[in-house]
Amino acid sequence: MKILNEKNFNFIMTTAVLLVLAIPVGIANFYLGYVIGEGPCTLCWWERIGMIVIGVGGILVLRYGLRARYVAFILFGAAYGLFMTLRHSSFSIYRDVGMGFGGDIFGAHTYTWGILVFWVVVVAMGLMMLFAKDEAVAVGLFRKETKVKALNTYSKFVIFISLIVVLSNAVQALISAGYPPYSGKGDPERISLNNTWTAGVWDRLKKPLSFVGANVVEKPFIAGENNQISLKFSPNPQDGAFVSVKPAPEILNQKELDFAITGFMGKGVASGLAYNAQNDTFAISNTEGGVYFMDANFTKTAYAIIDKPNGRNIQKAVASTFIGDMLVTTGFNKTIFAVRQVDKDKIDAYKEWNSFRQTSGGLEMPWYRDRPALLTIRAKKQYVLTLAAANDSMYMLSVPNDRVKGQILIKVNNKDRLLSSETPLSSALELKDSRDIKDYYFTAGSISEGVFYAYSKNYNTLVLIDIATAKIIDAYAMPKMGEISALAIKNDSIFALTHESDKVIIVQIKKPE
């Protein structure tokens, strides 16, 4: 028995055109557009175009038979539609449960339904090709001449409805998006003759392609890597926003590290510095997942390089702090991991192999392969370069970028590693006329007695922030030294991790009162 004869094939193909083009695009066009007044954004139009392309391909198959070129046309249309739907849907991936744009059907917003529609098209075409054994169906796959097929009443009806839907969409697109070079809007108005037109969407072609749209921002400056960013930095503390800045603290000592600080595949630069008051030791992290434990004299005692490629992406590890006996390190994308020292006889050999690419032994990852992502709201579109601990919380300061200015003091609970609060940074110090603090760029910081000592590369300034109020309460010029990537406080001293040429130097300065 032939599973897919010509009669069944025509019925299935006609129904597919109805389900892919006439019904979904028709509902979006007539009901959502003209009745509800929901205006399609630019990417909504791209999704509709993908469905229309597939529908037109189906109509060509109905009229001229199953030919390889039409199959390819439909599959290319489905691939295009999947790309556009995934790009569209990705804009809302990071939102809370139930959030999205426009209406939803069965809990899924209309712009996400294309994922199912286009996926079904790919599967359906695969099944058709698999079961198309009837000569009348399959003989024309590679036929050179064109053969016109007769259409039954059902096919004529669906094609007629589809053409009406396509024409109506063209009219609706003209009303809402305009004619070239007008191009629609990312945040559309309801469909009306009062719609305004814009060509602003073409400006997006100047920006890097990203699946997450506006959620992509310029990556931060990392001391020691000499990466260039659009923000410009001044080395002069007097150029900053504060009316007055106190003199620079005294340099007490400095020491060049006598061992290499490398990460995965020997790459990366020293980035984080932390002090553990429980046993009077220090630790340094590397941007590519290396962690190095040291004694009070900065002599290396143990090290490990985590299996960075496997697990949540930490991007570049930029800052570290001790929470109890754990060295916690964050990537600039607020994704953290932890390493601690344990007795070598307590090490699980398999977990050690699975956690580290290299290790001196006596180290484990207490969360094993878990790398918690510290989700934020106000600082969602900003990266961080600092991490410090106080009481039962971790604190970070966001850095401004090419899209978002200002800084957010982020507080995360140590126990569940969930957001406790986010507070925009403000100043209790007097500011110059028409100036604000939004361009200070904190690359290093540590907390002592409820005060966040944060170093800003812009204006080479050390600011003191009350973590209870997120207010800057004091500001000091910083001594001239290399690029500062981390601070750690021990008693009455601040130890700064700096980069000078290819050298990593620990500079000890007097802690301001």
DAURCOR-V935752 format. One line per field, one symbol per residue. ss: DSSP state (~ for helix, > for strand, _ for the rest). A space follows every 50 residues. Layout:
ss=???
//
This chain:
ss=_____~~~~~~~~~~~~~~~~~~~~~~~~~~~~~~~_____~~~~~~~~~ ~~~~~~~~~~~~~~___~~~~~~~~~~~~~~~~~~~~~~~__________ ___>>__>>~~~~~~~~~~~~~~~~~~~~~~___~~~~____________ __~~~~~~~~~~~~~~~~~~~~~~~~_______________________~ ~~~~~~______~~~_____________________~~~__>___>____ >>>>>>_______~~~___>>>>>>>____>>>>>>___>>>>>_____> >>>>>>__________>>>>>>>__>>>>>>___>>>>>>>__~~~__~~ ~~~~~>>>>___>>________>__________>___>>>__>>>>>>__ _______>>>>>>_____>>>>>>_>>___>__________>>>>>>>__ >>>>>>____>>>>>>____>>>>>>>_____>>>>>>>>__>>>>>>>> __>>>>>>>>___
//
